[in-house]
Amino acid sequence: MDSDTTISGCPKCKGEMVRGYVPDYSHAQRYIGRWHEGKPKKSFFYTTKTPDTEGIPIRTYRCSSCGYLEFYAKESFTPE
């Protein structure tokens, strides 16, 4: 799947899948959510210890009929 690929119908109800993303909020900024391997590590100041430079960007598709979400993580999924 490349950065411009769309997926076919919803695997649950065959409705239309619409591309989107789930934002990650940090203070006054918004980021594209990122996938990280393994278990989250506790941080003294924050909920989890996660370097900003790590992780793989996540792209999400939502069924316009039933609301099912499908997530994909790939290095090429950068903001356009």
PyMOL Python script that loads the backbone (N, CA, C, O; Angstrom):
from pymol import cmd

cmd.read_pdbstr("""\
ATOM      1  N   MET A   1       0.853  -1.178   0.000  1.00  0.00           N
ATOM      2  CA  MET A   1       0.000   0.000   0.000  1.00  0.00           C
ATOM      3  C   MET A   1       0.893   1.233   0.000  1.00  0.00           C
ATOM      4  O   MET A   1       1.705   1.404   0.909  1.00  0.00           O
ATOM      5  N   ASP A   2       0.757   2.084  -0.993  1.00  0.00           N
ATOM      6  CA  ASP A   2       1.564   3.299  -1.029  1.00  0.00           C
ATOM      7  C   ASP A   2       0.782   4.462  -0.432  1.00  0.00           C
ATOM      8  O   ASP A   2      -0.337   4.280   0.049  1.00  0.00           O
ATOM      9  N   SER A   3       1.375   5.665  -0.461  1.00  0.00           N
ATOM     10  CA  SER A   3       0.759   6.804   0.226  1.00  0.00           C
ATOM     11  C   SER A   3      -0.547   7.266  -0.402  1.00  0.00           C
ATOM     12  O   SER A   3      -1.320   7.965   0.254  1.00  0.00           O
ATOM     13  N   ASP A   4      -0.821   6.896  -1.666  1.00  0.00           N
ATOM     14  CA  ASP A   4      -2.048   7.340  -2.315  1.00  0.00           C
ATOM     15  C   ASP A   4      -3.083   6.238  -2.467  1.00  0.00           C
ATOM     16  O   ASP A   4      -4.150   6.470  -3.037  1.00  0.00           O
ATOM     17  N   THR A   5      -2.791   5.048  -1.970  1.00  0.00           N
ATOM     18  CA  THR A   5      -3.696   3.917  -2.140  1.00  0.00           C
ATOM     19  C   THR A   5      -4.923   4.045  -1.246  1.00  0.00           C
ATOM     20  O   THR A   5      -4.816   4.424  -0.080  1.00  0.00           O
ATOM     21  N   THR A   6      -6.072   3.730  -1.796  1.00  0.00           N
ATOM     22  CA  THR A   6      -7.287   3.639  -0.994  1.00  0.00           C
ATOM     23  C   THR A   6      -7.621   2.161  -0.863  1.00  0.00           C
ATOM     24  O   THR A   6      -7.174   1.340  -1.663  1.00  0.00           O
ATOM     25  N   ILE A   7      -8.393   1.838   0.129  1.00  0.00           N
ATOM     26  CA  ILE A   7      -8.765   0.439   0.294  1.00  0.00           C
ATOM     27  C   ILE A   7     -10.180   0.251  -0.213  1.00  0.00           C
ATOM     28  O   ILE A   7     -10.970   1.193  -0.265  1.00  0.00           O
ATOM     29  N   SER A   8     -10.489  -0.989  -0.588  1.00  0.00           N
ATOM     30  CA  SER A   8     -11.828  -1.277  -1.102  1.00  0.00           C
ATOM     31  C   SER A   8     -12.830  -1.254   0.047  1.00  0.00           C
ATOM     32  O   SER A   8     -12.510  -0.784   1.138  1.00  0.00           O
ATOM     33  N   GLY A   9     -14.009  -1.743  -0.183  1.00  0.00           N
ATOM     34  CA  GLY A   9     -15.091  -1.664   0.796  1.00  0.00           C
ATOM     35  C   GLY A   9     -14.760  -2.182   2.182  1.00  0.00           C
ATOM     36  O   GLY A   9     -13.792  -2.916   2.380  1.00  0.00           O
ATOM     37  N   CYS A  10     -15.574  -1.789   3.121  1.00  0.00           N
ATOM     38  CA  CYS A  10     -15.442  -2.177   4.517  1.00  0.00           C
ATOM     39  C   CYS A  10     -15.466  -3.699   4.655  1.00  0.00           C
ATOM     40  O   CYS A  10     -16.334  -4.349   4.073  1.00  0.00           O
ATOM     41  N   PRO A  11     -14.531  -4.283   5.414  1.00  0.00           N
ATOM     42  CA  PRO A  11     -14.527  -5.729   5.593  1.00  0.00           C
ATOM     43  C   PRO A  11     -15.710  -6.225   6.444  1.00  0.00           C
ATOM     44  O   PRO A  11     -15.996  -7.422   6.459  1.00  0.00           O
ATOM     45  N   LYS A  12     -16.386  -5.327   7.139  1.00  0.00           N
ATOM     46  CA  LYS A  12     -17.527  -5.722   7.988  1.00  0.00           C
ATOM     47  C   LYS A  12     -18.864  -5.639   7.251  1.00  0.00           C
ATOM     48  O   LYS A  12     -19.668  -6.570   7.299  1.00  0.00           O
ATOM     49  N   CYS A  13     -19.097  -4.494   6.555  1.00  0.00           N
ATOM     50  CA  CYS A  13     -20.420  -4.299   5.942  1.00  0.00           C
ATOM     51  C   CYS A  13     -20.363  -3.937   4.463  1.00  0.00           C
ATOM     52  O   CYS A  13     -21.405  -3.739   3.838  1.00  0.00           O
ATOM     53  N   LYS A  14     -19.163  -3.847   3.894  1.00  0.00           N
ATOM     54  CA  LYS A  14     -18.938  -3.494   2.477  1.00  0.00           C
ATOM     55  C   LYS A  14     -19.248  -2.041   2.160  1.00  0.00           C
ATOM     56  O   LYS A  14     -19.366  -1.686   0.987  1.00  0.00           O
ATOM     57  N   GLY A  15     -19.386  -1.172   3.195  1.00  0.00           N
ATOM     58  CA  GLY A  15     -19.606   0.255   2.977  1.00  0.00           C
ATOM     59  C   GLY A  15     -18.343   0.938   2.467  1.00  0.00           C
ATOM     60  O   GLY A  15     -17.294   0.303   2.353  1.00  0.00           O
ATOM     61  N   GLU A  16     -18.439   2.215   2.163  1.00  0.00           N
ATOM     62  CA  GLU A  16     -17.311   2.991   1.647  1.00  0.00           C
ATOM     63  C   GLU A  16     -16.323   3.322   2.761  1.00  0.00           C
ATOM     64  O   GLU A  16     -16.721   3.802   3.823  1.00  0.00           O
ATOM     65  N   MET A  17     -15.035   3.066   2.523  1.00  0.00           N
ATOM     66  CA  MET A  17     -13.984   3.400   3.488  1.00  0.00           C
ATOM     67  C   MET A  17     -13.406   4.769   3.123  1.00  0.00           C
ATOM     68  O   MET A  17     -13.017   5.003   1.979  1.00  0.00           O
ATOM     69  N   VAL A  18     -13.354   5.661   4.099  1.00  0.00           N
ATOM     70  CA  VAL A  18     -12.887   7.016   3.888  1.00  0.00           C
ATOM     71  C   VAL A  18     -11.563   7.208   4.629  1.00  0.00           C
ATOM     72  O   VAL A  18     -11.449   6.861   5.805  1.00  0.00           O
ATOM     73  N   ARG A  19     -10.570   7.760   3.941  1.00  0.00           N
ATOM     74  CA  ARG A  19      -9.249   7.978   4.520  1.00  0.00           C
ATOM     75  C   ARG A  19      -9.283   9.109   5.534  1.00  0.00           C
ATOM     76  O   ARG A  19      -9.997  10.095   5.349  1.00  0.00           O
ATOM     77  N   GLY A  20      -8.504   8.967   6.616  1.00  0.00           N
ATOM     78  CA  GLY A  20      -8.392   9.999   7.631  1.00  0.00           C
ATOM     79  C   GLY A  20      -7.201   9.739   8.530  1.00  0.00           C
ATOM     80  O   GLY A  20      -6.301   8.982   8.167  1.00  0.00           O
ATOM     81  N   TYR A  21      -7.186  10.358   9.698  1.00  0.00           N
ATOM     82  CA  TYR A  21      -6.119  10.143  10.665  1.00  0.00           C
ATOM     83  C   TYR A  21      -6.631  10.441  12.057  1.00  0.00           C
ATOM     84  O   TYR A  21      -7.646  11.117  12.227  1.00  0.00           O
ATOM     85  N   VAL A  22      -5.924   9.935  13.050  1.00  0.00           N
ATOM     86  CA  VAL A  22      -6.252  10.193  14.447  1.00  0.00           C
ATOM     87  C   VAL A  22      -5.151  11.104  14.984  1.00  0.00           C
ATOM     88  O   VAL A  22      -4.005  10.667  15.091  1.00  0.00           O
ATOM     89  N   PRO A  23      -5.462  12.356  15.326  1.00  0.00           N
ATOM     90  CA  PRO A  23      -4.425  13.254  15.805  1.00  0.00           C
ATOM     91  C   PRO A  23      -3.939  12.888  17.197  1.00  0.00           C
ATOM     92  O   PRO A  23      -4.682  12.348  18.016  1.00  0.00           O
ATOM     93  N   ASP A  24      -2.691  13.193  17.439  1.00  0.00           N
ATOM     94  CA  ASP A  24      -2.058  12.995  18.736  1.00  0.00           C
ATOM     95  C   ASP A  24      -1.825  14.392  19.301  1.00  0.00           C
ATOM     96  O   ASP A  24      -1.066  15.174  18.729  1.00  0.00           O
ATOM     97  N   TYR A  25      -2.466  14.708  20.410  1.00  0.00           N
ATOM     98  CA  TYR A  25      -2.392  16.047  20.982  1.00  0.00           C
ATOM     99  C   TYR A  25      -1.254  16.140  21.987  1.00  0.00           C
ATOM    100  O   TYR A  25      -1.097  15.266  22.839  1.00  0.00           O
ATOM    101  N   SER A  26      -0.465  17.199  21.886  1.00  0.00           N
ATOM    102  CA  SER A  26       0.626  17.443  22.817  1.00  0.00           C
ATOM    103  C   SER A  26       0.717  18.933  23.064  1.00  0.00           C
ATOM    104  O   SER A  26       1.121  19.692  22.182  1.00  0.00           O
ATOM    105  N   HIS A  27       0.347  19.349  24.247  1.00  0.00           N
ATOM    106  CA  HIS A  27       0.330  20.770  24.614  1.00  0.00           C
ATOM    107  C   HIS A  27      -0.505  21.527  23.584  1.00  0.00           C
ATOM    108  O   HIS A  27      -1.684  21.211  23.424  1.00  0.00           O
ATOM    109  N   ALA A  28       0.047  22.500  22.887  1.00  0.00           N
ATOM    110  CA  ALA A  28      -0.723  23.284  21.921  1.00  0.00           C
ATOM    111  C   ALA A  28      -0.501  22.794  20.491  1.00  0.00           C
ATOM    112  O   ALA A  28      -0.856  23.493  19.542  1.00  0.00           O
ATOM    113  N   GLN A  29       0.075  21.619  20.324  1.00  0.00           N
ATOM    114  CA  GLN A  29       0.368  21.103  18.988  1.00  0.00           C
ATOM    115  C   GLN A  29      -0.403  19.820  18.722  1.00  0.00           C
ATOM    116  O   GLN A  29      -0.825  19.123  19.644  1.00  0.00           O
ATOM    117  N   ARG A  30      -0.578  19.525  17.431  1.00  0.00           N
ATOM    118  CA  ARG A  30      -1.208  18.277  17.013  1.00  0.00           C
ATOM    119  C   ARG A  30      -0.260  17.550  16.080  1.00  0.00           C
ATOM    120  O   ARG A  30       0.363  18.160  15.211  1.00  0.00           O
ATOM    121  N   TYR A  31      -0.155  16.256  16.263  1.00  0.00           N
ATOM    122  CA  TYR A  31       0.701  15.414  15.442  1.00  0.00           C
ATOM    123  C   TYR A  31      -0.125  14.292  14.846  1.00  0.00           C
ATOM    124  O   TYR A  31      -1.226  14.005  15.317  1.00  0.00           O
ATOM    125  N   ILE A  32       0.405  13.655  13.809  1.00  0.00           N
ATOM    126  CA  ILE A  32      -0.206  12.439  13.288  1.00  0.00           C
ATOM    127  C   ILE A  32       0.201  11.321  14.225  1.00  0.00           C
ATOM    128  O   ILE A  32       1.374  11.209  14.583  1.00  0.00           O
ATOM    129  N   GLY A  33      -0.757  10.485  14.632  1.00  0.00           N
ATOM    130  CA  GLY A  33      -0.454   9.373  15.523  1.00  0.00           C
ATOM    131  C   GLY A  33       0.619   8.467  14.934  1.00  0.00           C
ATOM    132  O   GLY A  33       0.734   8.345  13.714  1.00  0.00           O
ATOM    133  N   ARG A  34       1.400   7.834  15.797  1.00  0.00           N
ATOM    134  CA  ARG A  34       2.487   6.967  15.359  1.00  0.00           C
ATOM    135  C   ARG A  34       2.409   5.637  16.095  1.00  0.00           C
ATOM    136  O   ARG A  34       2.031   5.596  17.266  1.00  0.00           O
ATOM    137  N   TRP A  35       2.763   4.546  15.414  1.00  0.00           N
ATOM    138  CA  TRP A  35       2.782   3.210  15.987  1.00  0.00           C
ATOM    139  C   TRP A  35       4.167   2.943  16.547  1.00  0.00           C
ATOM    140  O   TRP A  35       5.171   3.273  15.915  1.00  0.00           O
ATOM    141  N   HIS A  36       4.226   2.340  17.744  1.00  0.00           N
ATOM    142  CA  HIS A  36       5.492   1.994  18.393  1.00  0.00           C
ATOM    143  C   HIS A  36       5.451   0.525  18.783  1.00  0.00           C
ATOM    144  O   HIS A  36       4.454   0.038  19.315  1.00  0.00           O
ATOM    145  N   GLU A  37       6.536  -0.168  18.513  1.00  0.00           N
ATOM    146  CA  GLU A  37       6.624  -1.581  18.854  1.00  0.00           C
ATOM    147  C   GLU A  37       6.793  -1.768  20.357  1.00  0.00           C
ATOM    148  O   GLU A  37       7.439  -0.953  21.015  1.00  0.00           O
ATOM    149  N   GLY A  38       6.226  -2.818  20.894  1.00  0.00           N
ATOM    150  CA  GLY A  38       6.412  -3.173  22.291  1.00  0.00           C
ATOM    151  C   GLY A  38       5.433  -2.499  23.231  1.00  0.00           C
ATOM    152  O   GLY A  38       4.476  -1.853  22.805  1.00  0.00           O
ATOM    153  N   LYS A  39       5.691  -2.660  24.512  1.00  0.00           N
ATOM    154  CA  LYS A  39       4.844  -2.083  25.552  1.00  0.00           C
ATOM    155  C   LYS A  39       5.272  -0.634  25.830  1.00  0.00           C
ATOM    156  O   LYS A  39       6.447  -0.297  25.687  1.00  0.00           O
ATOM    157  N   PRO A  40       4.316   0.225  26.227  1.00  0.00           N
ATOM    158  CA  PRO A  40       4.684   1.592  26.593  1.00  0.00           C
ATOM    159  C   PRO A  40       5.534   1.609  27.857  1.00  0.00           C
ATOM    160  O   PRO A  40       5.347   0.790  28.757  1.00  0.00           O
ATOM    161  N   LYS A  41       6.473   2.556  27.913  1.00  0.00           N
ATOM    162  CA  LYS A  41       7.327   2.711  29.090  1.00  0.00           C
ATOM    163  C   LYS A  41       6.851   3.906  29.892  1.00  0.00           C
ATOM    164  O   LYS A  41       6.524   4.950  29.327  1.00  0.00           O
ATOM    165  N   LYS A  42       6.814   3.757  31.199  1.00  0.00           N
ATOM    166  CA  LYS A  42       6.372   4.843  32.069  1.00  0.00           C
ATOM    167  C   LYS A  42       7.383   5.977  32.051  1.00  0.00           C
ATOM    168  O   LYS A  42       8.587   5.756  31.916  1.00  0.00           O
ATOM    169  N   SER A  43       6.872   7.201  32.189  1.00  0.00           N
ATOM    170  CA  SER A  43       7.696   8.398  32.247  1.00  0.00           C
ATOM    171  C   SER A  43       7.417   9.120  33.560  1.00  0.00           C
ATOM    172  O   SER A  43       6.308   9.041  34.088  1.00  0.00           O
ATOM    173  N   PHE A  44       8.398   9.811  34.077  1.00  0.00           N
ATOM    174  CA  PHE A  44       8.232  10.545  35.327  1.00  0.00           C
ATOM    175  C   PHE A  44       7.258  11.714  35.153  1.00  0.00           C
ATOM    176  O   PHE A  44       6.401  11.934  36.009  1.00  0.00           O
ATOM    177  N   PHE A  45       7.382  12.471  34.045  1.00  0.00           N
ATOM    178  CA  PHE A  45       6.555  13.658  33.831  1.00  0.00           C
ATOM    179  C   PHE A  45       5.317  13.409  32.978  1.00  0.00           C
ATOM    180  O   PHE A  45       4.315  14.108  33.131  1.00  0.00           O
ATOM    181  N   TYR A  46       5.369  12.423  32.081  1.00  0.00           N
ATOM    182  CA  TYR A  46       4.277  12.164  31.157  1.00  0.00           C
ATOM    183  C   TYR A  46       3.745  10.753  31.363  1.00  0.00           C
ATOM    184  O   TYR A  46       4.316   9.968  32.119  1.00  0.00           O
ATOM    185  N   THR A  47       2.650  10.438  30.686  1.00  0.00           N
ATOM    186  CA  THR A  47       2.059   9.114  30.804  1.00  0.00           C
ATOM    187  C   THR A  47       2.991   8.039  30.264  1.00  0.00           C
ATOM    188  O   THR A  47       3.169   6.994  30.889  1.00  0.00           O
ATOM    189  N   THR A  48       3.590   8.299  29.091  1.00  0.00           N
ATOM    190  CA  THR A  48       4.516   7.340  28.491  1.00  0.00           C
ATOM    191  C   THR A  48       5.786   8.032  28.028  1.00  0.00           C
ATOM    192  O   THR A  48       5.794   9.229  27.740  1.00  0.00           O
ATOM    193  N   LYS A  49       6.844   7.267  27.964  1.00  0.00           N
ATOM    194  CA  LYS A  49       8.140   7.759  27.512  1.00  0.00           C
ATOM    195  C   LYS A  49       8.296   7.368  26.049  1.00  0.00           C
ATOM    196  O   LYS A  49       8.540   6.201  25.740  1.00  0.00           O
ATOM    197  N   THR A  50       8.158   8.340  25.142  1.00  0.00           N
ATOM    198  CA  THR A  50       8.220   8.068  23.715  1.00  0.00           C
ATOM    199  C   THR A  50       8.964   9.190  23.008  1.00  0.00           C
ATOM    200  O   THR A  50       8.482  10.322  22.980  1.00  0.00           O
ATOM    201  N   PRO A  51      10.128   8.901  22.436  1.00  0.00           N
ATOM    202  CA  PRO A  51      10.843   9.931  21.673  1.00  0.00           C
ATOM    203  C   PRO A  51      10.051  10.366  20.443  1.00  0.00           C
ATOM    204  O   PRO A  51       9.443   9.530  19.774  1.00  0.00           O
ATOM    205  N   ASP A  52      10.051  11.671  20.137  1.00  0.00           N
ATOM    206  CA  ASP A  52       9.319  12.201  18.986  1.00  0.00           C
ATOM    207  C   ASP A  52       9.832  11.662  17.667  1.00  0.00           C
ATOM    208  O   ASP A  52       9.086  11.618  16.689  1.00  0.00           O
ATOM    209  N   THR A  53      11.086  11.251  17.617  1.00  0.00           N
ATOM    210  CA  THR A  53      11.682  10.805  16.365  1.00  0.00           C
ATOM    211  C   THR A  53      11.418   9.341  16.069  1.00  0.00           C
ATOM    212  O   THR A  53      11.799   8.862  15.001  1.00  0.00           O
ATOM    213  N   GLU A  54      10.782   8.614  16.972  1.00  0.00           N
ATOM    214  CA  GLU A  54      10.530   7.189  16.770  1.00  0.00           C
ATOM    215  C   GLU A  54       9.073   6.931  16.398  1.00  0.00           C
ATOM    216  O   GLU A  54       8.215   7.804  16.530  1.00  0.00           O
ATOM    217  N   GLY A  55       8.823   5.737  15.939  1.00  0.00           N
ATOM    218  CA  GLY A  55       7.462   5.333  15.591  1.00  0.00           C
ATOM    219  C   GLY A  55       7.202   5.481  14.106  1.00  0.00           C
ATOM    220  O   GLY A  55       7.947   6.144  13.383  1.00  0.00           O
ATOM    221  N   ILE A  56       6.131   4.848  13.672  1.00  0.00           N
ATOM    222  CA  ILE A  56       5.746   4.852  12.262  1.00  0.00           C
ATOM    223  C   ILE A  56       4.397   5.562  12.143  1.00  0.00           C
ATOM    224  O   ILE A  56       3.468   5.240  12.883  1.00  0.00           O
ATOM    225  N   PRO A  57       4.273   6.535  11.212  1.00  0.00           N
ATOM    226  CA  PRO A  57       3.012   7.265  11.060  1.00  0.00           C
ATOM    227  C   PRO A  57       1.849   6.321  10.760  1.00  0.00           C
ATOM    228  O   PRO A  57       2.000   5.325  10.054  1.00  0.00           O
ATOM    229  N   ILE A  58       0.683   6.661  11.316  1.00  0.00           N
ATOM    230  CA  ILE A  58      -0.518   5.845  11.163  1.00  0.00           C
ATOM    231  C   ILE A  58      -1.503   6.536  10.225  1.00  0.00           C
ATOM    232  O   ILE A  58      -1.735   7.741  10.325  1.00  0.00           O
ATOM    233  N   ARG A  59      -2.073   5.759   9.318  1.00  0.00           N
ATOM    234  CA  ARG A  59      -3.170   6.228   8.478  1.00  0.00           C
ATOM    235  C   ARG A  59      -4.391   5.402   8.861  1.00  0.00           C
ATOM    236  O   ARG A  59      -4.282   4.201   9.107  1.00  0.00           O
ATOM    237  N   THR A  60      -5.538   6.040   8.910  1.00  0.00           N
ATOM    238  CA  THR A  60      -6.762   5.373   9.337  1.00  0.00           C
ATOM    239  C   THR A  60      -7.827   5.483   8.255  1.00  0.00           C
ATOM    240  O   THR A  60      -7.929   6.498   7.566  1.00  0.00           O
ATOM    241  N   TYR A  61      -8.608   4.437   8.118  1.00  0.00           N
ATOM    242  CA  TYR A  61      -9.761   4.444   7.232  1.00  0.00           C
ATOM    243  C   TYR A  61     -10.989   4.151   8.074  1.00  0.00           C
ATOM    244  O   TYR A  61     -10.959   3.286   8.949  1.00  0.00           O
ATOM    245  N   ARG A  62     -12.082   4.882   7.804  1.00  0.00           N
ATOM    246  CA  ARG A  62     -13.333   4.721   8.547  1.00  0.00           C
ATOM    247  C   ARG A  62     -14.462   4.399   7.587  1.00  0.00           C
ATOM    248  O   ARG A  62     -14.597   5.027   6.537  1.00  0.00           O
ATOM    249  N   CYS A  63     -15.271   3.415   7.953  1.00  0.00           N
ATOM    250  CA  CYS A  63     -16.427   3.065   7.138  1.00  0.00           C
ATOM    251  C   CYS A  63     -17.515   4.123   7.346  1.00  0.00           C
ATOM    252  O   CYS A  63     -17.919   4.402   8.475  1.00  0.00           O
ATOM    253  N   SER A  64     -17.977   4.701   6.241  1.00  0.00           N
ATOM    254  CA  SER A  64     -19.005   5.741   6.340  1.00  0.00           C
ATOM    255  C   SER A  64     -20.371   5.163   6.698  1.00  0.00           C
ATOM    256  O   SER A  64     -21.295   5.909   7.024  1.00  0.00           O
ATOM    257  N   SER A  65     -20.505   3.837   6.639  1.00  0.00           N
ATOM    258  CA  SER A  65     -21.776   3.206   6.949  1.00  0.00           C
ATOM    259  C   SER A  65     -21.848   2.706   8.396  1.00  0.00           C
ATOM    260  O   SER A  65     -22.766   3.070   9.131  1.00  0.00           O
ATOM    261  N   CYS A  66     -20.877   1.869   8.809  1.00  0.00           N
ATOM    262  CA  CYS A  66     -20.951   1.270  10.152  1.00  0.00           C
ATOM    263  C   CYS A  66     -19.955   1.862  11.156  1.00  0.00           C
ATOM    264  O   CYS A  66     -20.053   1.588  12.352  1.00  0.00           O
ATOM    265  N   GLY A  67     -18.996   2.670  10.683  1.00  0.00           N
ATOM    266  CA  GLY A  67     -18.053   3.313  11.591  1.00  0.00           C
ATOM    267  C   GLY A  67     -16.808   2.498  11.904  1.00  0.00           C
ATOM    268  O   GLY A  67     -15.967   2.949  12.681  1.00  0.00           O
ATOM    269  N   TYR A  68     -16.665   1.318  11.326  1.00  0.00           N
ATOM    270  CA  TYR A  68     -15.483   0.474  11.556  1.00  0.00           C
ATOM    271  C   TYR A  68     -14.218   1.239  11.184  1.00  0.00           C
ATOM    272  O   TYR A  68     -14.179   1.919  10.159  1.00  0.00           O
ATOM    273  N   LEU A  69     -13.177   1.127  12.023  1.00  0.00           N
ATOM    274  CA  LEU A  69     -11.894   1.775  11.757  1.00  0.00           C
ATOM    275  C   LEU A  69     -10.840   0.733  11.430  1.00  0.00           C
ATOM    276  O   LEU A  69     -10.784  -0.328  12.052  1.00  0.00           O
ATOM    277  N   GLU A  70      -9.998   1.048  10.439  1.00  0.00           N
ATOM    278  CA  GLU A  70      -8.893   0.185  10.069  1.00  0.00           C
ATOM    279  C   GLU A  70      -7.633   1.050  10.010  1.00  0.00           C
ATOM    280  O   GLU A  70      -7.599   2.069   9.321  1.00  0.00           O
ATOM    281  N   PHE A  71      -6.590   0.624  10.748  1.00  0.00           N
ATOM    282  CA  PHE A  71      -5.352   1.395  10.856  1.00  0.00           C
ATOM    283  C   PHE A  71      -4.222   0.727  10.091  1.00  0.00           C
ATOM    284  O   PHE A  71      -4.112  -0.499  10.070  1.00  0.00           O
ATOM    285  N   TYR A  72      -3.375   1.548   9.457  1.00  0.00           N
ATOM    286  CA  TYR A  72      -2.177   1.078   8.774  1.00  0.00           C
ATOM    287  C   TYR A  72      -1.016   1.971   9.196  1.00  0.00           C
ATOM    288  O   TYR A  72      -1.178   3.181   9.354  1.00  0.00           O
ATOM    289  N   ALA A  73       0.156   1.366   9.375  1.00  0.00           N
ATOM    290  CA  ALA A  73       1.354   2.126   9.738  1.00  0.00           C
ATOM    291  C   ALA A  73       2.427   1.879   8.691  1.00  0.00           C
ATOM    292  O   ALA A  73       2.755   0.733   8.384  1.00  0.00           O
ATOM    293  N   LYS A  74       2.978   2.971   8.139  1.00  0.00           N
ATOM    294  CA  LYS A  74       3.998   2.846   7.109  1.00  0.00           C
ATOM    295  C   LYS A  74       4.840   4.126   7.104  1.00  0.00           C
ATOM    296  O   LYS A  74       4.301   5.224   7.248  1.00  0.00           O
ATOM    297  N   GLU A  75       6.137   3.990   6.941  1.00  0.00           N
ATOM    298  CA  GLU A  75       7.047   5.137   6.964  1.00  0.00           C
ATOM    299  C   GLU A  75       6.660   6.221   5.959  1.00  0.00           C
ATOM    300  O   GLU A  75       6.873   7.405   6.220  1.00  0.00           O
ATOM    301  N   SER A  76       6.096   5.833   4.817  1.00  0.00           N
ATOM    302  CA  SER A  76       5.764   6.812   3.767  1.00  0.00           C
ATOM    303  C   SER A  76       4.515   7.636   4.083  1.00  0.00           C
ATOM    304  O   SER A  76       4.198   8.570   3.346  1.00  0.00           O
ATOM    305  N   PHE A  77       3.803   7.312   5.157  1.00  0.00           N
ATOM    306  CA  PHE A  77       2.588   8.066   5.505  1.00  0.00           C
ATOM    307  C   PHE A  77       2.966   9.343   6.245  1.00  0.00           C
ATOM    308  O   PHE A  77       2.818   9.427   7.464  1.00  0.00           O
ATOM    309  N   THR A  78       3.439  10.306   5.529  1.00  0.00           N
ATOM    310  CA  THR A  78       3.822  11.589   6.114  1.00  0.00           C
ATOM    311  C   THR A  78       2.778  12.635   5.746  1.00  0.00           C
ATOM    312  O   THR A  78       2.027  12.438   4.791  1.00  0.00           O
ATOM    313  N   PRO A  79       2.713  13.739   6.480  1.00  0.00           N
ATOM    314  CA  PRO A  79       1.742  14.793   6.133  1.00  0.00           C
ATOM    315  C   PRO A  79       1.965  15.304   4.717  1.00  0.00           C
ATOM    316  O   PRO A  79       3.103  15.399   4.257  1.00  0.00           O
ATOM    317  N   GLU A  80       0.889  15.628   4.038  1.00  0.00           N
ATOM    318  CA  GLU A  80       0.988  16.106   2.650  1.00  0.00           C
ATOM    319  C   GLU A  80       1.010  17.612   2.599  1.00  0.00           C
ATOM    320  O   GLU A  80       1.090  18.192   1.516  1.00  0.00           O
TER     321      GLU A  80
END
""", "prot")
cmd.dss("prot")
cmd.show_as("cartoon", "prot")
cmd.util.cbc("prot")
cmd.orient("prot")
